[in-house]
Amino acid sequence: MTETIITEKMVFGGDCIAKIDGKTVFVPYSIPGEKLKIEITQDCGDFYRGKILEVLEPSPDRVMPFCSYYGRCGGCNLQHIDSSAQQKYRTQILKDAFLREGIETGDIEVISGASKGYRSRFQFHDGGLMEKFSNNIVPIENCPCAEEEINHYLREIPFDQR
């Protein structure tokens, strides 16, 4: 089933939500306010999961991801969003989490580091990383988010020996 939607807001995990006949649909790799043509990939009873077939009206915050594995590797979920806009969306997700618990917050100060070369923890599966939404292994040769020591390991150790 295909639908045209306009995403409403981003939720924990990086998906955006929209409504189809009052039922919530979660759409990865989308940005609030975008008009999308999507395919419903799963009916979970109370909600749907969808995937983007076409971005009809992109957000001004949409950028090209800097990683060639993005969208396959399950490690990152917001590289399609400008880094300053990512902070705005992440802050809103945090505020929403507090509000659900009845906690009012003031302004949240964002303290952030680099968007590349920062990640020092990986969970490898048979030498690679898990593909998003599957049990398939993605053999990674270089990760732009990884610290240099991790990338050195990925370059020096053959995939089948990790």
Phi, psi and chi 1 to 4 in degrees:
 res  aa     phi    psi   chi1   chi2   chi3   chi4
   1 MET       -  129.4  165.6  167.1   79.5      -
   2 THR  -109.5  147.6   62.3      -      -      -
   3 GLU  -142.4  156.8  -63.3  -77.3  -18.9      -
   4 THR  -109.5  127.4  -61.3      -      -      -
   5 ILE  -132.9  166.1   60.9  165.9      -      -
   6 ILE  -122.1  121.4  -63.5  176.7      -      -
   7 THR   -70.2  145.6   51.1      -      -      -
   8 GLU   -99.3  -58.2  -64.0  171.5   13.5      -
   9 LYS  -151.7  161.9   72.2  175.4 -167.2  171.4
  10 MET   -90.4  143.2 -173.1  170.1  -72.9      -
  11 VAL  -122.4  169.9  -64.7      -      -      -
  12 PHE   -51.2  133.2 -179.0   77.9      -      -
  13 GLY   102.2  -15.1      -      -      -      -
  14 GLY    96.8   -6.0      -      -      -      -
  15 ASP   -74.9  154.6  -66.8   -5.6      -      -
  16 CYS  -104.6  154.4  -75.9      -      -      -
  17 ILE  -111.8  154.0   58.8  171.8      -      -
  18 ALA  -147.2  175.5      -      -      -      -
  19 LYS  -120.0  139.1  -60.1  -75.7 -173.4 -172.8
  20 ILE  -126.0  110.1  -61.8  173.5      -      -
  21 ASP    50.5   43.3  -62.6  -34.2      -      -
  22 GLY    82.7   -6.9      -      -      -      -
  23 LYS   -99.0  134.0 -167.9  169.7  178.9  176.0
  24 THR   -73.7  139.0  -59.8      -      -      -
  25 VAL  -123.1  133.6   58.7      -      -      -
  26 PHE   -99.6  126.6  -68.9   84.0      -      -
  27 VAL  -127.1  108.9 -175.9      -      -      -
  28 PRO   -69.2  156.6   16.9  -21.2      -      -
  29 TYR    64.6   22.9  -51.2  116.7      -      -
  30 SER  -109.7  171.2   55.9      -      -      -
  31 ILE  -134.3  141.0  -56.3  172.9      -      -
  32 PRO   -51.6  136.5  -28.7   37.1      -      -
  33 GLY    89.3   -2.2      -      -      -      -
  34 GLU   -81.0  145.1  -71.1 -171.4  -46.2      -
  35 LYS   -97.5  123.3 -175.6  174.9 -176.7  179.1
  36 LEU  -130.8  146.5  -52.4  169.8      -      -
  37 LYS   -97.9  121.4 -178.7  177.9  179.2 -178.6
  38 ILE  -124.6  161.3   65.9  163.7      -      -
  39 GLU  -112.5  131.8  176.4 -176.8   -8.5      -
  40 ILE   -74.5  119.3  -58.7  -59.1      -      -
  41 THR   -99.9  -19.5   57.5      -      -      -
  42 GLN  -156.2  133.2 -170.9  175.5   14.0      -
  43 ASP  -102.8  109.4 -175.1  -19.0      -      -
  44 CYS   -97.7   19.2  -60.9      -      -      -
  45 GLY    89.1  -77.5      -      -      -      -
  46 ASP   -80.8  -17.9  -67.6  -13.5      -      -
  47 PHE  -153.2  166.5   62.3   92.3      -      -
  48 TYR  -110.2  160.1  -63.9  120.6      -      -
  49 ARG  -116.7  140.5  -66.9 -164.3 -174.0  -79.5
  50 GLY  -135.5  166.2      -      -      -      -
  51 LYS  -131.4  148.1   75.4  173.8 -175.3  178.0
  52 ILE   -73.4  127.2  -61.8  172.5      -      -
  53 LEU   -95.3  -37.0  -62.8  175.4      -      -
  54 GLU  -157.3  136.1 -176.2  178.7   -3.8      -
  55 VAL   -90.0  107.3  178.2      -      -      -
  56 LEU   -80.5  -41.3  -59.1  171.4      -      -
  57 GLU  -136.2   98.2  -67.1  177.0   15.8      -
  58 PRO   -73.9  154.4   25.5  -31.2      -      -
  59 SER   -70.8  148.2  165.4      -      -      -
  60 PRO   -65.9  -13.3   15.0  -22.1      -      -
  61 ASP   -85.1   -5.2  -63.5  -31.2      -      -
  62 ARG   -75.7  132.0 -176.2  170.7  -77.0  -81.2
  63 VAL  -133.2  167.4  -64.1      -      -      -
  64 MET   -77.0  129.0  -74.4  -61.9  -62.3      -
  65 PRO   -61.1  146.3  -20.6   31.2      -      -
  66 PHE   -89.6   -2.9   53.6   79.9      -      -
  67 CYS  -111.3  132.5  179.1      -      -      -
  68 SER   -71.0  -16.7   61.3      -      -      -
  69 TYR   -91.6   -6.4  -60.9  105.9      -      -
  70 TYR   -59.3  132.3 -174.2   69.1      -      -
  71 GLY    99.0  -24.5      -      -      -      -
  72 ARG  -101.4  -56.0  -76.7 -171.2   54.6 -139.2
  73 CYS   -65.7  139.4  164.4      -      -      -
  74 GLY   -85.1    7.8      -      -      -      -
  75 GLY   -78.4  -37.0      -      -      -      -
  76 CYS  -120.4  148.9  -64.2      -      -      -
  77 ASN  -135.9    3.3   56.4    6.7      -      -
  78 LEU  -128.9   13.9  -63.1  179.2      -      -
  79 GLN   -65.1  -13.7  -79.7 -173.3   23.0      -
  80 HIS   -81.3    2.3   63.3  -74.9      -      -
  81 ILE  -118.7  134.7  -56.3  172.6      -      -
  82 ASP   -49.5  138.4  173.3   74.9      -      -
  83 SER   -60.7  -36.4   59.8      -      -      -
  84 SER   -69.4  -35.0   62.0      -      -      -
  85 ALA   -70.2  -33.6      -      -      -      -
  86 GLN   -56.5  -43.2  -76.3 -175.5   37.7      -
  87 GLN   -60.8  -40.6  -68.7 -179.5    1.4      -
  88 LYS   -62.3  -46.6  173.9 -178.0   73.7  173.8
  89 TYR   -67.9  -40.8  -65.6  122.3      -      -
  90 ARG   -64.4  -38.6  -69.8  173.5 -165.5  -99.2
  91 THR   -63.5  -41.7  -59.6      -      -      -
  92 GLN   -65.8  -38.4 -171.0   58.1   54.0      -
  93 ILE   -60.7  -43.2  -69.4  167.5      -      -
  94 LEU   -64.3  -46.1 -178.8   60.6      -      -
  95 LYS   -58.7  -42.9  -77.3 -176.2  155.8 -162.6
  96 ASP   -61.5  -38.9  -70.5  -14.4      -      -
  97 ALA   -63.4  -42.7      -      -      -      -
  98 PHE   -65.3  -42.8  -79.8  119.0      -      -
  99 LEU   -62.3  -37.3  -78.8  174.1      -      -
 100 ARG   -60.5  -27.4  -81.4 -167.8  -55.9  -83.1
 101 GLU   -94.2    5.5  -61.9  -58.2  -41.6      -
 102 GLY    79.5   20.3      -      -      -      -
 103 ILE  -106.0  118.9  -58.3  169.3      -      -
 104 GLU   -83.5  136.5  -68.4  -74.5  -27.0      -
 105 THR  -117.7  152.2   62.6      -      -      -
 106 GLY   -85.1 -153.1      -      -      -      -
 107 ASP   -65.5  140.2  -70.3  -21.9      -      -
 108 ILE  -103.6  121.1  -64.0  175.5      -      -
 109 GLU   -82.8  127.7  179.8 -176.5   -5.5      -
 110 VAL   -93.7  126.4  175.1      -      -      -
 111 ILE  -114.4  119.0  -60.5  170.7      -      -
 112 SER  -137.4  149.6  170.1      -      -      -
 113 GLY  -104.6 -157.3      -      -      -      -
 114 ALA   -69.3  153.4      -      -      -      -
 115 SER   -90.1   -4.2   58.9      -      -      -
 116 LYS  -133.7  152.9  -63.4  179.5 -175.1  175.4
 117 GLY    70.0   23.3      -      -      -      -
 118 TYR  -108.1  -22.6   66.8   89.9      -      -
 119 ARG   -82.6  124.4 -167.4  167.4  177.9 -165.7
 120 SER  -115.5   -3.2   61.4      -      -      -
 121 ARG  -121.1  126.3 -176.9  177.4  179.7  -84.1
 122 PHE  -134.0  148.3  -76.7   76.1      -      -
 123 GLN  -114.9   99.6 -174.7  173.3    6.7      -
 124 PHE   -82.3  146.0  -68.8  107.9      -      -
 125 HIS  -125.3  112.0  -58.7  -90.8      -      -
 126 ASP    50.9   39.1  -65.9  -30.7      -      -
 127 GLY    88.3   -4.6      -      -      -      -
 128 GLY  -132.5 -165.9      -      -      -      -
 129 LEU  -112.8  152.6  -63.0  173.6      -      -
 130 MET   -70.3  136.2  -64.2  -61.4  -72.2      -
 131 GLU   -69.8  142.7 -173.9  176.3   55.1      -
 132 LYS   -60.4  133.5 -165.1  167.2 -170.0   93.7
 133 PHE    62.4   26.5  -54.3  122.2      -      -
 134 SER  -155.6  177.0   93.2      -      -      -
 135 ASN  -103.0   10.2  -69.2  -34.9      -      -
 136 ASN   -73.8  148.3  -64.1  -29.8      -      -
 137 ILE   -97.0  133.0  -54.6  -61.7      -      -
 138 VAL  -104.1  114.1  179.1      -      -      -
 139 PRO   -72.8  117.4   20.7  -24.3      -      -
 140 ILE  -101.1  129.3  -58.5  -68.1      -      -
 141 GLU  -104.0  -21.4  -64.0  177.9    9.2      -
 142 ASN  -161.6  136.1  179.5   64.3      -      -
 143 CYS  -123.3  118.3  174.3      -      -      -
 144 PRO   -64.2  -20.0   -1.8    4.1      -      -
 145 CYS   -86.0  -16.0  -66.2      -      -      -
 146 ALA   -77.9  150.3      -      -      -      -
 147 GLU   -65.2  157.6  -70.7 -175.2  -19.0      -
 148 GLU   -58.3  -34.5 -179.6   49.6   36.1      -
 149 GLU   -61.5  -38.2  -68.2   82.4    1.7      -
 150 ILE   -66.7  -46.4  -58.2  -76.5      -      -
 151 ASN   -65.0  -33.8  -79.9  -38.9      -      -
 152 HIS   -60.5  -46.4  176.7   76.1      -      -
 153 TYR   -58.4  -46.7  169.1   79.0      -      -
 154 LEU   -63.1  -35.1  -66.7  171.8      -      -
 155 ARG   -74.7  -38.4  -80.3 -169.4  -53.0  -89.4
 156 GLU   -87.5  -29.5  -62.0  -60.2  -43.4      -
 157 ILE  -100.7  120.8  -53.8  -61.6      -      -
 158 PRO   -58.3  146.2  -21.2   31.2      -      -
 159 PHE   -50.9  -45.2  173.3   70.0      -      -
 160 ASP   -74.6   -3.4   61.0   -8.1      -      -
 161 GLN  -110.7    2.8  -65.2  178.4   18.7      -
 162 ARG   -78.6      -  -66.5 -174.7 -156.0  150.0
